[in-house]
Amino acid sequence: MRVKSTWHKNQVKTIDDIASTLAFNSWRITKNHLEDLINEAFVIEKAQVFDVISEYLYFLIQCIDRLILDKLNYNQRRTLIIKLAKQSATCFHENKQERIGSGEYWKDFIQTYNTRSQNYANYEFTNGEPSYHFLRYFAKKIQEAMTNVDSKWIIQQIIEIQALKAFKSIKISITNLIAVEKIIFKAEKLKNKNKIPRSKRKSILSKLQ
């Protein structure tokens, strides 16, 4: 699986840049894991595909939130997660609308995301990784989203293989994406962009007589 996972370390990036790239990477990771489950002979009905996708995205966003806890300040972290959730909702909405038909998928995604966030908050990360209970909660939600035929096997598959694999992929992405010279807000970037370079500023000295 190829995802955008690095920038030049001397670059200045905005929270929007990082959120957009993480949303893209999360979608790619989720898509690949959906294929993994199908290749492992798990049955995912057409109506269940987007339920599985959404649970993966909720899980990855929660992992991202924990991983950036000591890497960004509070305002940066809060802004990044909000933008990430909204961009993930947009991607989810557009893809589901294309495959299933019209619906309020963006709104539904955000509402369920808020519920999942509250529930994931009850589970810890241990030594920088999701705890067993964190993983089991994710596995249970995947189980609820899938056909009953495979429900008794999917929890073990998610906890022991899929969840940690997805976590490691997004962790690598985060580590590389934030390893830049400076991270700023979009407004600050626009402000700096509109500044007149010193070499082009008009002189404030009076003309010589």
Disulfide bonds with the S-S distance in Angstrom:
none
